[in-house]
Amino acid sequence: MKGAYEKYSQEGFQVIGLGFQDSEANILNYAKEHAMPWPVGYDTDDRLAKLYGIPFGAGAAFIDREGIIRGLFRWSFDERMLEEELEKIL
């Protein structure tokens, strides 16, 4: 995710990290240890994860400036899959 963030942030790509299924302290510590350059929050009661159908922490929702979902990974994904999705929507 970091590579895509660095490559596409000038084109408007933004990341908001959202942790769930762990404690808030662990999520925020993980973000700090991995020097995530984007904001990271905690999904209390897994509400947003359930809303987007992401069953565990390896998913991603791609939401455009108007709030429309343009892509969704409900499972894990790799850098190639992420790049392909970003090329379609940016």
Secondary structure, 3 states (H helix, E strand, C coil): CHHHHHHHHHHCCCCCEEECCCCHHHHHHHHHHCCCCCCEEECHHHHHHHHCCCCCCCCEEEECCCCCEEEEECCCCCHHHHHHHHHHHC
